[in-house]
Amino acid sequence: MPLQLEPQVCFALRASGIACRWHHEFFMALFVQFGLFVHIRVFSCFEFCMFLSLEFVQSAWTHAGGERCFMFEFFFHGVIEEVLHVPIIPVMVVAHTHQYGCEILEDRMFDFTDKVALVTGSSRGIGREIARMLAQAGAKVIIHYVRNREAADEVMQALGGEPHIIVQADMGDAEAVRAMVEQAIDRFGRLDILVNNAGIYEAHPIADVSYEQWQESWQQVINVNLLGAANAIYCAARQMIKQRSGRIINISSRGAFRGEPESPAYGASKNGMNAMSGSLAKYLAPYNIYVATVAPGFVETEMAAQSLAGESGRQIRAQSPLNRVARPEEVAYAALFLASDGAEFSTGTIVDVNGASYLRQ
């Protein structure tokens, strides 16, 4: 009789090296008890985890005596920053019964092999992490920047160079956005994923700015954050309609819901992005094009560095019961989920990544 197991065991751990060894022992126990073919994918922030994972591979292979096959795929998207703290973001275990040849679950999530992905604003911060994780999962990534070519080159180098490419465009310039998307399509012949991540934040408190400054701030922020994203979607979706497939992921903000007193244009641009995403999710669904949104709160990025410094940073971190802000890879993980096979029915959704700092009803 085939083994009766839960089809999937999922962990979302952020653990020390000791806990990492604990789940290593858990997997060994799983193998010893059920004699399973175990397929493990580890998304790790730090290269130190590779040593622990390889240790598990070696011990498992020794225990199996070569009679059963173990396959592991590791996607590492960072370097060691703290040797004593080894975060494990998600660990998915997909089990197959080797003895009975009965596949319990086939894992296709986070396999972006040969997918073509354009990530705007990917020379830094959240976009850089999304680009890195997509590349590590097999995608061909188009790295976009506005002014900092050096930062884009660094991302390109981190991804290993070819087949990835770099494009430049001012997201507030409609023709530049069109040229950016066309360059990507001309290079690869298709476009599977668009991540609208590029955005700007500009303070313009109404009591402190002139009428001219007020108008300028609104126009700049809306042009980049909302119209730039809309134009990128138009150009990408026209290609995706021809392909009859595609994923569009928009990076919004918690500010769309709670308000942005110092930058109302920013809050309005992100709220507009949310509404646009829902509308296009409905319109594009018949073409097998799925649209979803990630709405992070504060994230440890260059853009937020000034706000997160000193006393203001302490107050911002205290907004979450976790007493911290998000890491870029945590936002990237949500984006990858929404872009992955199996997430189609999440089209139109908005995923909050804010550490319970703002709970909308």
Secondary structure, 3 states (H helix, E strand, C coil): CCCCCCCEEEECCCCCHHHHHHHHHHHHHHHHHHCEEEEEEEEECCCHHHHHHHHHHHHHHHHHCCCCCCEEEEEECCCCCCCCCCCEEEEEEEEEECCCCEECCCCCCCCCCCCEEEECCCCCHHHHHHHHHHHHCCCEEEEEECCCHHHHHHHHHHHCCCCCEEEECCCCCHHHHHHHHHHHHHHHCCCCEEEECCCCCCCCCCCCCCHHHHHHHHHHHHHHHHHHHHHHHHHHHHHHHHHCCEEEEEECCCHHHHCCCCCHHHHHHHHHHHHHHHHHHHHHHHHCEEEEEEEECCECCHHHCCCCCHHHHHHHHHCCCCCCCECHHHHHHHHHHHHCCCCHHHCCCEEEECCCCCCCC
